[in-house]
Amino acid sequence: MEPTVFGKLKDGRTAHLFTLRNGKGMEVQITDFGGIITKLIVPDKGGKPVDVTLGFDALADYEANPPYFGAIIGRCANRIGGGRFVLDGREYQLDCNEGGINHLHGGITGFGKKLWKSEQTAENSLVLTLLSPDGDQGYPGNLLVSVTYTLTEDNVLSIRYRGMSDQRTLMNLTNHAYFNLAGQDADTVYDHWLRIEADEFCEIAEGFSMTGKMRSVEGTPLDFRKPRQIGQDIDSGYDQMVLAGGYDHNYALKGTAAAWCESTGIAMTVSTDLPGVQLYTGNFLGGDLKLKGGRRCTRRRGFCLETQLFPDAINQPAFQSPVLEPGVPAESETRFAFTVGKPDWMK
């Protein structure tokens, strides 16, 4: 259970890689830098190991990591409009690290850019802890966070989040893994089948700002209550799709979200006790990024299913509050279950 050295960070500290395994051929690699999932191996329908998450080979690329590949996101996942919120009569201004418009994924040095304390408690479990001090990225309160990764014998990757603060603050944690169930050589995820048990999604406006309104998925390209392929309507003229450049929307989750790749036979079901899941289809991937094995980072090469509270919830009274009360722990769990073969929801 000894970790391996992943490399040196720019400030000279050492980052490590931890490997979780089960007896079914699954393997997960996680680094204590950002709690990043760097590799997730699942045997396909022929028993061949397939790495189903996007990422890099080198630690230096994860230090930059503009797509947030595999990272723990906090203190607040997704966006806070204008980077502003009011708590107990005081206005807080956070980094507007998304085009100067929104606070995105916890700020310039969010949790995905921190070196976490680590303890591999068993061959299949890793506990990461982090103290985010008062004022970190502009947030109030000293926030102690733990994230526990566990790989079960029935091919479930469980991620448990826990946080407690000494002041009222905000917390909305997730993991930003990009999945491609066809493996590293597939250029897009257009052929993946997707089902999301949700009747509504959060309406967005220009610049990904939240209107605070919910829209029905009925009759829209965002309706995945019955399985459809990701690429089927991804470039439709529907106003919400145009604003996002594809899928980048938060769903009000009523059950699970699930995906299936016919070529490998690998299916993934995501379950959570959180109210939302953000579907993102890598609309802004591309450029000069080099993925594992030197592969070119093409647009829409991966998709994310980020379980979370709703975006900009602190500024939207109709959404569940992200406020964490002092001394009161908040906990949640998200489970990624992997199977092989055509799933029941496709039959």
Helices and strands as residue ranges (DSSP letters): E 4-8, E 14-21, E 27-31, E 37-43, E 49-51, H 59-64, E 72-73, E 79-81, E 84-87, E 90-93, E 102-104, G 111-113, E 117-122, E 125-132, G 136-138, E 143-151, E 156-165, E 169-170, E 174-175, E 193-204, G 206-208, E 210-216, E 228-229, H 239-244, E 248-260, E 266-272, E 276-280, G 292-294, E 304-308, G 313-315, E 323-324, E 330-340, G 344-346
